[in-house]
Structures are given as structure tokens and as C-alpha cells.
């Protein structure tokens, strides 16, 4: 069984495969990735190059039968295509299945792939859990099992370094910071990584769908409509779509030429006049400047969030279709230094290549950082350890259970705040800065004393790289859950041995004398260096040593309260906090 790398992109899609230490891009007949475009013509489905070329055709009798960039609709219930409601999963499946067929039929396949059944699939860094699940479903309907998902810029970085393993090229960046700017048609994805002893770990991620190449195309189309037609032409949706496609081509031409001309024949429905507009690269850069400025703000914000200056970035790898625009690479060089910015020569295929190398090396993603829950007064307790593997499809990860107590339940809520340390590895100190990644507010008994309301937190990571956390209160029987997808991962490059190991937990946190914060939770230690019944929760101790609670022995009041709180009334059998129980006052 050969596992391929599958880059299902917003604009283009591609399959790459590694055989005998060489990577092959299974591109279309013209040597290009397959356009992620679908056209529905009654019962006929047209996908890829033919569908994109149809955007150039007049074909104005049919409206709204195209779907471009179907990945952006994943997570929606339905989309209207030519007046027909279709599932985004089914539309995505049509593209994936077509790309699979074209890859198997590619002349570069050389006959060693008779079918594609398993893939390492790439995703944008901001794709949430439901959208990942929908994408996995689309792959499954196309007959492909997703072994694991990998962030697109992370896959690009792996593909950039993997062919050079063991060379000075890789050693040059050891223990240095690397920024990947993946600027494609649908999203701008950023990931800040660090290379340490042949292992790449993510430090910070950021992604937005508001600055992809499609947004540039829309901006350029609106400019042309304003300046070329002066509002004299009534532009219907089909012509707007056709013009947008031509603007995309104009943008691509201006990446390598100083000027280019846009031409659409019979554009005016009344006179049949064509639309002609000539634009220079300088005009395009002026038009694109506000969007590039916003993108650079994202870059600076990412570095600020990681507490890293521009001078601490040793390499900025630029990939994606938008990397070909000279104004973008120029701005990055202006910000980070000309010698640090490298625009990938194979930006259209690098992401799929990286996924293919990961599949070939059989590498498994791991958590780059501890996942913690914040305790009262700023302490932290680790929920999942850095280095925890993200399960492959078909693998199951045992959920981690953590027993906690509410320190101050007076407002009836226990607040779980999930965070990750800024620096990777498992040796974070209490004083290290953290990023908050999510929270749970759980109902508890507001009448209970501190440390008496018992809570259980269960955490598990699924094959989509999403953390699922569930909190429960024992007495109130309340249950709340959340899913967190904004996580950082690490991976070993190629055949290099696993890193010596991520440092162990620096030791237990001192929570004994930490004052309680309203609604906070604290971990109650359950280990001791000597046999001491005072350290055993009262409700547990009573089950095997009931004589300990004899008044003559004067047991600690905390343990007495714990024992009594969880015991039902001996007369009415109601819980101790039930207002209907009045047996004690009779």
C-alpha cells in the first residue's frame, strides 16, 4: 500500500508520491495541478481543467452552475448550484475523485499506483473541527482514507527540508526560527516553527480567509468594472464570474510582465461590444497595497504573539500561488531582510510534496506543547503532555481523566481555562507566558464548601488533530464539552531518530496554600511520601476505615465534610444538598 500526499487546495489540487527517495507530482496533462472547479450540466459533472476553461466560454444561457473553491463551503449544510441545493461534501467529493483519477492516469505515475486509497491530506491552519470532519467524509466518499491531516504551511516546510536531510543546508537552520508564509487562492496561512536536532515544531500559527488570492481577484474585478465600463454595462452574475476569471489570469500575467491586457468578446449584452482593459504591474501593486498591508499586519502580529522580533527569523519560506506576485516578496524582504526570504521555486507543488514525504517516512504528528488547565491563583496543571502522538485514522487514543475540586463554587460555576505554554516541549515553568486556547464553564453546587464539589475532566485528541475536552460535576451531574483545533504540532524529519525526548514535568505544583479565586478550580494532590490518612478524601476513606470518623478520634473537619457531603440522607435517601431533605431539622 502506497500512501500519497494530497493537497486539496482552494484554487488547485494535486497529488504527489515518493518512490525510492524521489518525489513525483502527479499533475494534469499540461503539467499543472488540477483546478478545484466543478460545473454541473444537468446529470453531467465537469471537473478540473475543462470546468475552468468553461469559465472563458460565453455560455450565458446557464447561470450559477459553477462551483469554484468548494473547500470554502465545507461546514455549510447546503449550497445552491444552478438553483439546486447540493451538499458541499458531495461537491468536494467530485473534485477529490477527479483529482484521484487524473493522478492515477498521469504519465508521471509510471504504473506503480494502480489506485489511491490512502493519503496524508493537507488543511489550512484555521480549519475547525466540523470542517475537518466534513473534508474527511468527502475523502471517504471518494474511496480515500485520510491517514492524518497536516497543516499546509507545515507540510511545505517539511517538503522544503526533507530532500536535503543530512546536509549543511538543514544544519544551517538548527535551533533557529523559521516562518512559513503560505499565500494561496483561498487563505493566507502562517506558521512559525523551530528546527531542533532534526525535529520541526510549531511555535505559533495564524490563518485567515479574508486575504487569499480570491480576494485580490474580486478587488481587481471591481476595479475593472468601475474604470473600464464606467457603469454603462449591466453586468449579470455570469459575466461577473467570467470577468473574475479573466482578472485572475491578468494578475498571473502581471507577476512576470510589466503590462497585460484583459479581453472578453461580446461583453456588452446590448451592443455585443468586447471588454478591453490594459493594466500595468504598477497599477496592480497600487490596487493590492491595502491587502498586502493587512497581510503584513498578520505577520507582525504572529511574531509579536510569539515574542519574537523580525531579526530572530532565520528563514522566511514563501509558497502558494500569491508568492509569484513581486510586490509580496518585496514587502516580506523589506520587513525581514532580503537574505532571509526565500520564495519557493515549486510553490505550486511544495505542499503536496511535503505531505508525500511525511507519508513516505511514516511520520506521526505529535503535540508540540503541553496542553494545560489553569488552576486557582495562576497555577497550571498539564492535561496532555507535549510529544503525545496524534492518532492515525483507525487508531484510538485513551482519554486522559483528571480529578479536580472547585475552590470557590459560590457563583455556581467552575471555570476551566485551557492554555499552552509559548515555548514547545514539556518543561514549561509557572512564570512562562501562555496562550489561552479555550474554556469550559461548568455548573456546580453553589452551596457546597470549597474543595468539596468533585469534578472530572476528560481529554482526548482525535485523528483530525482536534482536542475534545469534557467536564462533569459529580453531584450536580452537569456536563459541558468543547473542541479545540488551534493546536501546534511537531514532527521528525525523515529517518532521523526521534529526539532524545521532551523534558518531563518539572514537578508537582504547590497548590496547598494557594488562595481560591472565585469560580476557579484546583487540583487536590492524591500522593504522599508517607502513609497518612489525613491525605485521603473523606468519602473514599470511609469506604474502608469507617472507625476513623469516630468522634472520639476527632477526625479533621474537612474529611468529615467530604464523607457526609457525598452520603445520601439515611432517612429520605436524598442527596445532602437537596432542599427537600429536612430530616436533620425535624
MIGULO-807662 format. One line per 3 residues: their letters; for each residue x negated, y, z of C-alpha. Coordinates in steps of 0.5 Angstrom, whole numbers. Example, Ala and Ser with C-alpha at 12.3 -4.5 7.8 and 13.67 -1.06 7.14 Angstrom:
2
AS = -25/-9/16  -27/-2/14
This chain:
586
XXX = 0/0/0  -3/7/-2  0/13/2
XXX = -1/19/-2  -1/27/-1  6/30/-2
XXX = 6/38/-3  14/39/-4  13/47/-5
XXX = 18/52/-5  16/54/-12  12/48/-15
XXX = 11/41/-12  5/36/-13  3/29/-11
XXX = -5/28/-10  -8/21/-8  -15/19/-6
XXX = -18/13/-9  -25/10/-8  -27/17/-5
XXX = -25/21/-10  -18/25/-10  -14/26/-16
XXX = -8/31/-18  -2/27/-21  0/33/-25
XXX = 5/34/-30  3/33/-38  1/40/-38
XXX = -4/39/-33  0/44/-28  4/42/-22
XXX = 12/41/-23  16/47/-22  21/46/-16
XXX = 27/48/-20  34/44/-22  39/45/-27
XXX = 46/42/-27  49/41/-33  56/37/-32
XXX = 54/30/-30  46/31/-33  41/33/-28
XXX = 35/37/-31  29/38/-26  22/41/-26
XXX = 19/44/-33  25/43/-37  29/46/-32
XXX = 24/52/-31  24/53/-39  31/53/-39
XXX = 31/60/-35  28/63/-41  34/61/-46
XXX = 40/65/-47  45/60/-45  49/65/-42
XXX = 55/61/-42  54/58/-36  53/62/-29
XXX = 50/59/-23  48/52/-25  40/53/-23
XXX = 37/52/-16  30/55/-15  26/53/-9
XXX = 31/48/-6  27/48/0  29/54/3
XXX = 36/52/3  35/46/8  38/46/14
XXX = 45/49/11  51/45/10  52/46/3
XXX = 50/51/-3  54/53/-8  51/51/-15
XXX = 56/53/-21  62/53/-17  60/46/-14
XXX = 59/45/-7  52/41/-6  48/38/0
XXX = 41/42/0  39/35/2  41/32/-5
XXX = 38/38/-9  32/37/-5  32/29/-7
XXX = 33/31/-14  26/35/-14  23/30/-10
XXX = 25/24/-14  23/27/-21  16/29/-18
XXX = 15/22/-16  17/19/-23  12/24/-26
XXX = 7/23/-21  7/15/-23  7/17/-30
XXX = 2/22/-30  -4/20/-35  -9/21/-28
XXX = -5/15/-25  -10/10/-28  -5/5/-27
XXX = -7/4/-19  0/7/-17  6/3/-19
XXX = 11/7/-15  10/12/-9  13/9/-3
XXX = 9/13/3  7/20/4  4/25/8
XXX = 8/31/7  6/38/8  11/43/11
XXX = 11/51/13  9/52/20  15/55/21
XXX = 20/50/19  24/48/25  26/41/27
XXX = 33/41/24  30/43/17  24/38/18
XXX = 29/32/19  33/34/13  27/34/9
XXX = 25/27/12  32/25/10  31/28/3
XXX = 25/24/2  28/17/5  34/18/0
XXX = 28/18/-6  25/12/-3  19/15/0
XXX = 18/14/8  14/20/11  9/17/15
XXX = 7/24/18  8/32/17  2/36/16
XXX = 3/44/16  1/46/9  -5/51/11
XXX = -8/46/16  -8/41/10  -11/46/6
XXX = -17/47/11  -17/39/11  -18/39/4
XXX = -23/44/3  -28/41/8  -27/33/7
XXX = -30/33/1  -37/36/4  -37/31/10
XXX = -44/30/13  -47/36/9  -49/43/11
XXX = -43/46/9  -39/43/14  -44/44/20
XXX = -45/52/18  -38/53/21  -39/48/27
XXX = -36/52/33  -33/57/29  -26/60/28
XXX = -23/59/21  -17/63/19  -13/60/13
XXX = -8/64/9  -3/60/5  1/65/1
XXX = 6/61/-3  12/63/-7  17/62/-1
XXX = 13/63/5  6/66/8  3/61/13
XXX = -3/63/17  -7/58/22  -13/60/26
XXX = -17/54/27  -24/52/30  -28/47/28
XXX = -32/43/33  -36/37/32  -32/34/26
XXX = -25/36/29  -21/41/27  -16/44/32
XXX = -11/50/31  -11/56/36  -5/60/33
XXX = 0/59/28  4/64/24  9/64/19
XXX = 15/68/15  19/67/9  20/74/8
XXX = 13/76/5  13/70/0  12/71/-8
XXX = 19/70/-9  20/77/-5  15/80/-10
XXX = 19/78/-16  25/80/-13  22/87/-12
XXX = 19/87/-19  25/86/-22  29/91/-18
XXX = 23/96/-21  24/94/-28  32/94/-28
XXX = 31/101/-25  26/104/-30  27/100/-36
XXX = 34/100/-37  36/106/-32  42/103/-30
XXX = 45/103/-37  46/96/-38  51/92/-34
XXX = 47/86/-31  50/80/-30  48/74/-25
XXX = 45/70/-30  41/76/-34  38/78/-27
XXX = 36/71/-26  33/71/-33  29/77/-31
XXX = 27/75/-25  23/69/-28  20/74/-33
XXX = 18/78/-27  14/72/-24  11/71/-31
XXX = 9/78/-31  6/78/-24  2/72/-26
XXX = -1/75/-32  -3/82/-29  -7/77/-24
XXX = -12/76/-30  -10/82/-34  -10/90/-34
XXX = -4/90/-37  2/86/-39  9/86/-43
XXX = 16/84/-41  20/82/-46  27/79/-46
XXX = 31/79/-53  39/80/-53  38/83/-46
XXX = 44/88/-47  51/84/-48  54/90/-52
XXX = 48/92/-57  44/86/-57  38/90/-55
XXX = 32/87/-52  29/89/-46  22/91/-46
XXX = 17/94/-41  10/95/-40  6/95/-34
XXX = -1/96/-31  -4/92/-26  -5/99/-22
XXX = 3/100/-22  4/93/-20  -1/94/-14
XXX = 2/100/-12  9/97/-12  6/91/-8
XXX = 3/95/-3  8/96/2  9/88/2
XXX = 1/87/3  1/92/8  6/88/12
XXX = 3/81/11  -4/84/14  0/86/20
XXX = 2/79/21  -6/77/20  -8/82/25
XXX = -2/80/30  -4/73/29  -11/75/31
XXX = -9/79/37  -5/74/40  -11/69/40
XXX = -15/75/43  -20/74/37  -23/80/33
XXX = -24/80/26  -31/80/27  -30/73/30
XXX = -27/70/24  -33/66/20  -29/64/14
XXX = -22/66/11  -20/61/6  -14/64/2
XXX = -10/59/-2  -3/59/-5  0/62/-12
XXX = -1/69/-9  -8/68/-8  -9/70/-15
XXX = -7/77/-14  -13/81/-14  -10/86/-9
XXX = -9/81/-4  -16/78/-4  -19/85/-4
XXX = -15/87/2  -17/81/6  -24/82/5
XXX = -23/90/7  -21/87/14  -25/81/15
XXX = -31/82/11  -33/81/4  -37/75/5
XXX = -32/71/10  -27/71/5  -26/65/0
XXX = -21/64/-5  -20/57/-7  -21/55/-14
XXX = -16/50/-14  -11/54/-10  -5/50/-13
XXX = -7/43/-11  -11/44/-5  -5/43/0
XXX = -3/36/-3  -11/34/-4  -11/35/4
XXX = -5/31/5  -8/26/1  -15/26/4
XXX = -11/25/11  -7/19/8  -13/16/6
XXX = -17/17/12  -11/14/16  -12/20/21
XXX = -7/22/26  -5/29/28  -6/30/36
XXX = -4/35/40  -9/41/40  -7/44/47
XXX = -4/42/54  4/43/54  6/45/61
XXX = 11/48/65  11/54/69  11/53/77
XXX = 13/58/82  8/64/83  5/63/76
XXX = 2/56/77  2/51/72  4/43/71
XXX = 2/39/65  8/36/62  4/33/56
XXX = -4/32/55  -8/35/49  -10/29/45
XXX = -3/26/45  -2/23/38  4/25/34
XXX = 7/18/33  7/16/25  14/14/22
XXX = 17/8/26  12/9/32  16/10/38
XXX = 13/15/44  15/13/51  18/19/54
XXX = 14/22/60  18/23/66  16/29/71
XXX = 20/29/78  21/36/81  24/40/86
XXX = 28/47/86  24/52/90  30/57/90
XXX = 37/55/88  41/61/90  43/63/83
XXX = 45/56/82  39/56/76  33/52/75
XXX = 28/56/70  24/51/66  19/55/62
XXX = 14/51/57  8/54/55  1/52/52
XXX = -6/55/54  -9/60/49  -15/55/48
XXX = -15/48/46  -17/42/50  -14/40/57
XXX = -19/44/61  -15/50/62  -15/54/68
XXX = -10/57/72  -12/64/70  -13/63/63
XXX = -7/66/59  -1/62/56  4/63/50
XXX = 11/61/52  14/57/47  21/55/50
XXX = 25/55/56  31/51/59  36/54/65
XXX = 39/48/69  45/48/73  43/46/80
XXX = 47/47/87  46/54/90  48/52/97
XXX = 42/47/97  36/49/101  29/50/98
XXX = 26/43/95  32/39/96  35/39/90
XXX = 32/34/86  30/35/78  28/30/73
XXX = 24/33/66  23/28/61  19/30/55
XXX = 17/26/48  14/28/41  18/25/35
XXX = 15/23/28  17/30/26  12/33/31
XXX = 17/36/35  18/36/42  24/34/46
XXX = 25/36/53  31/34/57  32/37/64
XXX = 37/34/69  39/35/76  41/29/81
XXX = 46/32/85  50/37/80  49/32/74
XXX = 48/37/70  43/36/63  40/41/59
XXX = 36/40/53  31/44/48  27/42/42
XXX = 20/46/41  17/46/34  12/51/35
XXX = 6/47/37  -1/47/35  -5/40/33
XXX = -12/37/32  -15/32/27  -21/29/26
XXX = -25/30/19  -26/24/15  -30/18/18
XXX = -33/22/24  -32/18/30  -27/21/35
XXX = -29/27/39  -32/25/46  -26/26/49
XXX = -22/32/51  -23/34/58  -19/31/64
XXX = -14/35/68  -18/40/73  -15/37/79
XXX = -8/38/82  -5/45/83  -5/47/90
XXX = 3/48/91  3/47/98  3/54/100
XXX = 6/58/94  12/62/96  18/61/92
XXX = 20/65/86  28/66/85  30/60/81
XXX = 23/57/80  21/50/80  15/47/84
XXX = 12/40/83  12/36/90  6/32/91
XXX = 7/25/92  0/23/93  -4/23/99
XXX = -11/21/102  -8/17/108  -2/13/110
XXX = 2/19/113  10/18/113  10/26/113
XXX = 9/26/106  14/21/104  21/24/101
XXX = 26/23/107  31/20/102  26/15/100
XXX = 23/14/107  30/12/110  31/6/105
XXX = 25/2/108  24/5/115  31/8/118
XXX = 28/8/125  23/13/123  29/18/124
XXX = 31/16/131  32/23/135  27/20/140
XXX = 21/20/135  23/28/133  22/27/125
XXX = 21/33/121  27/37/120  25/37/112
XXX = 25/30/112  32/29/116  35/34/111
XXX = 32/30/105  35/24/108  42/27/110
XXX = 43/31/103  43/25/99  47/21/103
XXX = 55/21/102  59/22/108  60/16/112
XXX = 68/17/113  70/20/106  64/18/102
XXX = 64/25/98  57/28/97  54/32/102
XXX = 55/39/99  63/37/97  67/43/99
XXX = 73/38/100  69/34/105  71/37/112
XXX = 69/31/116  64/34/120  68/40/122
X = 74/36/125
